[in-house]
């Protein structure tokens, strides 16, 4: 019996698989010797049987080792964060330069928009000339020289994951915690990290809608990553409303630049400081999470993070003077339309996923993989939950390229924004797993 057939038989019987078999399977995914039928059977078997903790760790490491694994020789810890996705979530653009300003090295391998959520790479590519696809040698040099780089994954980074992810998408096996965990961590661990913090989103704008779902994913990620040798913690954070009042690529970059250049207090700054503080503490760059959060906040309010961001922009092909004159460089939509409250009351809740999909329909995301992105479109000035509005007052602004698209987005926002009684206050940081 072939090693893959033996692995599938063990999985069918609910038996442990073992490190050697999973290593061989991951290599087979990467080199094509494992067929699509076998990969699909494996994915369905994991959904139905669930892996042991030891096999979950082994699968993660096997997928990591299916391609290139970066090794660093740097004078300070190599650290990073990962978000499970939300709306108005532009933390990476603020946190990466703040971490670099605090002495860490941040080789951030990021993704594009997925479903209703935006992608860090799409946001950065709204900056003229900015390149997210770097050669490995240039990636390493950019991190060494500037303390950070934010790039797309190379074809040789965890190729087993790329193959298995495509199979999961067409076999209805995306939701498996074991497979989600291996997919996320195999790519992050391949970047050679010493410490990682996870931002696990929870709420209507996240993939995980309930606290129980978010906690289960966070526990799986934290336990697996730590067993794989990377010091990892997680924060479960609120995504019942957008993190910033803008959704869309250039609009979210504007929010980040406003925070970087003014240091103004906001939900974005609060969550960035909390995540960064935990990570600095885990990497021994701060005494404890509170001390680390204070360091992150100081790096931002002092302008040091803005300087680090400017270095990265220049190193990756962006314009000189972007940080000083960012509004001049970012694209703007042809049409800006106010969405007016249909009645008086408080903003009681948002359907976050619907808001995200409204931005996708405007052209700010992809409905199929080959779609191009309109970086200028989206929503801005979205009122926070609990805000009191009068009938006819604006609750958001739409940025669109066509009148028909603006009208469609207006209908979507009115359907997604619920006006009634004021909701109970919700903390931004719901739980911490270390």
C-alpha positions in Angstrom: 0.0 0.0 0.0 1.4 3.5 -0.9 2.2 5.9 1.9 -0.7 8.1 0.9 -3.2 5.2 0.8 -1.9 4.1 4.2 -2.3 7.6 5.6 -5.9 7.8 4.3 -6.7 4.4 5.8 -5.4 5.4 9.2 -7.4 8.6 9.0 -10.5 6.7 8.0 -10.1 4.5 11.1 -9.5 7.5 13.4 -5.9 6.4 14.2 -2.9 8.7 14.7 -1.1 9.4 11.4 2.4 10.3 12.5 5.1 12.8 11.5 6.8 10.8 8.8 3.6 10.1 6.9 2.5 13.7 7.1 5.9 14.9 5.9 5.6 12.6 2.9 2.0 13.7 2.2 2.9 17.4 2.3 5.9 16.8 -0.1 3.5 14.9 -2.4 1.1 17.8 -2.4 4.0 20.1 -3.3 5.5 18.0 -6.1 2.2 16.6 -7.5 2.6 13.0 -6.6 -0.5 13.2 -4.4 -3.5 13.3 -6.6 -6.4 15.8 -6.3 -8.6 12.8 -5.3 -6.3 11.9 -2.5 -5.9 15.5 -1.3 -9.7 15.8 -1.3 -10.1 12.6 0.6 -7.6 13.8 3.2 -9.3 17.1 3.6 -12.7 15.5 4.1 -11.2 12.9 6.4 -9.8 15.6 8.7 -13.1 17.4 8.8 -14.9 14.2 9.8 -12.3 12.6 12.1 -10.2 15.6 13.5 -6.5 15.2 14.0 -4.7 14.6 17.3 -2.8 17.5 18.6 0.5 15.8 17.7 -0.7 15.3 14.2 -2.0 18.8 13.9 1.5 20.1 14.8 3.1 17.6 12.5 0.9 18.6 9.6 1.7 22.3 10.2 5.5 21.6 10.2 5.2 19.3 7.2 3.4 22.0 5.2 6.0 24.6 6.3 8.8 22.3 5.2 7.3 21.6 1.8 9.0 24.8 0.5 11.6 27.3 1.5 12.0 28.1 5.2 13.7 31.5 5.8 16.5 31.6 8.4 17.7 35.0 9.8 20.9 36.2 11.4 19.7 39.5 12.9 20.6 41.3 16.1 17.1 41.3 17.5 14.0 39.1 17.5 12.1 38.3 14.2 8.4 38.9 15.0 5.1 39.2 13.3 1.3 39.3 13.7 -1.6 37.7 11.9 -5.2 38.6 11.7 -8.0 36.2 10.9 -9.7 39.0 9.0 -12.3 41.7 9.5 -13.6 44.9 8.0 -11.7 48.2 8.3 -8.9 46.1 9.7 -5.7 47.9 8.7 -3.7 47.1 11.9 -0.8 45.5 10.0 0.1 48.8 8.3 0.3 50.6 11.7 1.8 47.7 13.8 4.6 46.6 11.5 6.4 50.0 11.6 5.7 50.4 15.3 7.3 47.1 16.0 10.3 48.0 13.9 10.6 51.3 15.8 10.6 49.3 19.0 13.6 47.2 17.9 12.0 44.2 16.3 12.5 42.8 12.8 9.2 42.2 10.9 9.2 40.1 7.8 5.4 40.3 7.2 4.1 38.0 4.5 0.6 39.1 3.8 -2.4 38.3 1.7 -5.0 39.8 -0.6 -8.7 40.4 0.1 -10.7 37.3 0.9 -14.5 37.2 0.8 -15.9 40.3 2.5 -12.6 41.3 4.1 -9.9 43.5 2.7 -6.3 42.5 2.1 -3.1 44.2 3.4 -1.4 43.8 0.0 -4.3 45.4 -1.9 -4.2 48.4 0.6 -0.5 48.9 0.1 -0.8 48.7 -3.7 -3.0 51.9 -3.6 0.3 53.7 -2.9 1.8 54.5 -6.4 4.8 52.4 -7.2 4.7 50.2 -4.1 5.9 46.7 -4.9 4.7 43.7 -2.8 6.4 41.0 -4.9 10.1 41.1 -3.9 12.8 38.5 -4.7 14.0 36.6 -1.6 17.3 38.5 -1.6 15.6 41.9 -1.8 13.1 40.9 0.9 15.9 39.8 3.3 17.8 43.0 2.6 14.8 45.2 3.1 14.1 43.6 6.5 17.7 43.9 7.5 18.1 47.5 6.4 14.8 48.9 7.5 13.5 46.6 10.2 10.4 45.6 8.2 8.9 44.6 4.8 5.4 43.7 3.9 5.3 41.3 0.9 3.3 38.7 -1.0 4.1 35.0 -0.6 6.6 33.6 -3.0 5.6 30.5 -5.0 8.1 28.5 -2.9 6.5 29.4 0.4 4.5 26.5 1.8 3.5 25.2 -1.6 1.6 22.2 0.0 -0.7 24.7 1.6 -1.4 26.5 -1.7 -2.4 23.1 -3.3 -4.4 21.9 -0.3 -6.2 25.3 0.0 -7.5 25.1 -3.6 -8.7 21.5 -2.9 -10.5 22.6 0.3 -12.2 25.4 -1.6 -14.0 23.0 -4.0 -14.6 20.2 -1.5 -16.4 22.2 1.2 -13.7 21.5 3.8 -12.5 25.1 4.4 -14.0 25.3 7.9 -11.9 22.6 9.5 -10.0 24.0 12.5 -7.1 21.6 11.9 -6.7 22.7 8.3 -7.2 26.4 9.0 -4.5 26.2 11.7 -2.0 24.4 9.4 -2.7 26.8 6.6 -2.2 30.0 8.6 0.8 28.8 10.6 2.7 26.9 7.9 3.2 30.2 6.0 4.0 32.3 9.1 6.5 29.7 10.4 8.2 29.5 7.0 9.1 33.1 7.5 11.4 32.1 10.3 9.6 33.8 13.2 10.7 33.8 16.8 7.4 35.2 18.1 3.9 35.7 16.7 0.8 37.5 18.0 -2.6 36.5 16.5 -5.6 38.9 16.2 -8.6 36.6 16.2 -11.6 38.6 15.1 -15.1 37.9 16.5 -18.4 39.4 15.3 -20.6 40.3 12.3 -17.6 41.6 10.3 -15.4 38.6 11.0 -15.3 35.1 9.6 -15.8 33.8 13.2 -19.2 35.2 14.2 -19.4 34.0 17.8 -17.0 34.1 20.8 -17.0 30.3 21.0 -15.9 30.0 17.4 -13.2 32.6 17.8 -11.9 31.0 21.1 -11.7 27.5 19.5 -9.6 28.9 16.6 -7.4 31.0 18.9 -6.7 28.0 21.1 -5.9 25.8 18.2 -3.5 28.3 16.7 -1.8 29.2 20.0 -1.3 25.6 21.1 0.0 24.4 17.7 2.3 27.3 17.1 3.9 27.0 20.6 4.3 23.3 20.1 6.0 24.0 16.8 8.6 26.2 18.5 7.3 29.7 17.9 6.3 31.7 21.0 2.7 32.7 20.2 -0.2 34.5 21.9 -3.6 35.6 20.7 -6.1 38.3 21.4 -9.8 37.8 20.6 -11.0 41.2 19.4 -14.4 42.7 18.6 -15.5 43.0 15.0 -19.1 43.9 15.5 -18.3 47.1 13.7 -15.4 48.2 11.4 -12.2 48.9 13.2 -11.8 52.2 11.5 -14.7 54.3 10.0 -13.5 53.5 6.4 -13.6 50.4 4.3 -11.7 50.3 1.1 -8.0 50.2 0.1 -6.9 53.8 -0.2 -9.4 55.0 2.4 -8.0 52.6 5.0 -4.4 53.7 4.1 -5.6 57.3 4.8 -6.8 56.2 8.2 -3.5 54.6 9.0 -1.6 57.7 7.8 -3.7 59.9 9.9 -2.9 57.8 13.0 0.8 57.6 12.1 1.2 61.3 11.6 -1.1 62.6 14.4 -1.0 59.9 17.0 -4.7 60.6 17.7 -6.4 58.1 20.0 -8.7 55.7 18.3 -9.8 52.0 18.2 -7.1 51.4 15.7 -4.4 52.7 18.0 -5.8 50.8 21.0 -5.8 47.4 19.3 -2.4 48.1 17.7 -0.9 48.9 21.1 -2.5 45.8 22.7 -1.3 43.4 20.0 2.1 45.0 19.8 2.5 45.1 23.6 1.8 41.4 23.9 4.3 40.6 21.1 7.1 42.8 22.5 6.6 41.0 25.8 6.7 37.6 24.3 9.9 38.5 22.3 11.6 39.9 25.5 11.6 43.4 24.0 9.3 44.7 26.9 9.0 43.7 30.5 5.3 42.8 30.2 2.3 43.4 27.8 1.4 46.8 29.5 4.9 48.1 29.2 5.0 46.8 25.6 1.7 48.6 24.7 3.1 51.8 26.1 6.2 51.4 23.9 4.1 50.8 20.8 1.9 53.9 21.6 5.0 56.0 22.1 6.6 54.8 18.8 3.4 56.0 17.0 2.8 59.3 18.9 6.5 60.3 18.7 6.6 59.8 14.9 9.2 57.0 15.0 6.7 54.5 13.5 6.0 57.0 10.7 9.7 57.2 9.9 9.9 53.4 9.8 6.9 53.3 7.5 8.5 55.9 5.2 11.7 53.8 5.0 9.6 50.7 4.0 7.7 52.7 1.3 10.9 54.0 -0.2 12.6 50.6 -0.1 9.6 48.9 -1.8 9.3 51.4 -4.7 6.8 53.9 -3.3 7.1 57.7 -3.7 9.5 59.9 -1.7 7.6 62.2 0.6 4.6 59.9 0.9 4.4 60.2 4.7 4.6 64.0 4.5 2.0 64.3 1.7 0.1 61.1 1.6 -3.2 62.6 0.6 -1.7 63.9 -2.6 -0.6 60.4 -3.7 -3.6 58.3 -2.9 -6.3 57.8 -5.6 -9.8 59.4 -5.1 -13.1 58.3 -6.4 -15.1 60.2 -9.0 -18.3 60.1 -7.0 -18.9 60.7 -3.3 -22.4 60.3 -2.0 -23.8 60.6 1.5 -25.9 57.8 3.0 -28.6 59.5 5.1 -30.4 58.0 8.1 -33.9 56.9 7.2 -35.1 57.6 10.8 -33.9 59.0 14.1 -32.3 56.8 16.8 -29.0 55.2 17.7 -26.8 53.1 15.4 -27.7 49.9 17.2 -25.8 47.3 15.0 -24.1 46.7 11.7 -24.1 43.6 9.4 -20.4 43.8 9.0 -20.2 41.2 6.3 -22.7 43.0 4.2 -20.7 46.2 4.5 -17.6 44.4 3.3 -19.5 42.9 0.4 -20.8 46.4 -0.5 -17.2 47.5 -0.9 -16.4 44.4 -3.0 -19.4 45.3 -5.3 -18.1 48.8 -5.7 -14.9 47.3 -7.1 -12.8 47.5 -3.9 -12.4 43.7 -3.7 -12.5 40.6 -6.0 -15.6 38.6 -6.8 -13.4 36.2 -8.8 -9.6 35.8 -8.6 -9.0 37.6 -11.9 -10.9 40.8 -11.0 -8.8 44.0 -10.9 -9.1 46.3 -7.8 -10.3 49.9 -7.8 -8.2 51.2 -5.0 -10.2 54.5 -4.6 -13.7 53.1 -3.9 -15.2 52.2 -0.6 -17.0 53.7 2.4 -15.9 56.4 4.8 -17.2 58.4 7.8 -19.2 55.4 9.0 -20.6 56.3 12.4 -19.6 54.2 15.4 -22.1 52.0 17.1 -24.2 53.9 19.7 -24.1 57.2 17.8 -27.3 59.2 18.0 -28.6 60.3 14.6 -31.5 62.4 13.4 -33.4 61.4 10.3 -31.7 62.8 7.2 -28.2 63.0 8.8 -25.3 61.2 7.1 -24.3 57.9 8.6 -21.6 57.2 5.9 -20.2 58.3 2.7 -19.8 56.2 -0.5 -16.8 56.5 -2.8 -17.7 55.1 -6.2 -16.6 55.2 -9.8 -20.2 55.1 -11.3 -23.5 56.4 -10.2 -25.2 53.0 -10.6 -22.6 51.5 -8.3 -23.1 54.3 -5.7 -26.8 53.8 -5.7 -26.4 50.0 -5.2 -23.9 50.6 -2.3 -26.3 53.1 -0.7 -29.1 50.5 -0.6 -26.6 47.9 0.8 -25.4 50.3 3.6 -29.0 51.2 4.6 -29.8 47.5 4.8 -26.7 46.7 6.8 -27.0 49.6 9.3 -29.7 49.2 11.9 -31.1 52.2 13.8 -32.8 51.7 17.1 -31.8 51.7 20.7 -28.2 52.2 21.8 -26.3 48.9 22.1 -24.5 47.8 25.3 -20.9 48.9 25.3 -18.5 46.2 23.9 -14.8 46.1 24.9 -12.4 46.0 22.0 -10.2 43.3 23.5 -12.5 40.4 24.5 -10.0 37.8 25.6 -6.3 37.1 25.8 -4.7 33.7 25.3 -1.1 33.2 26.2 
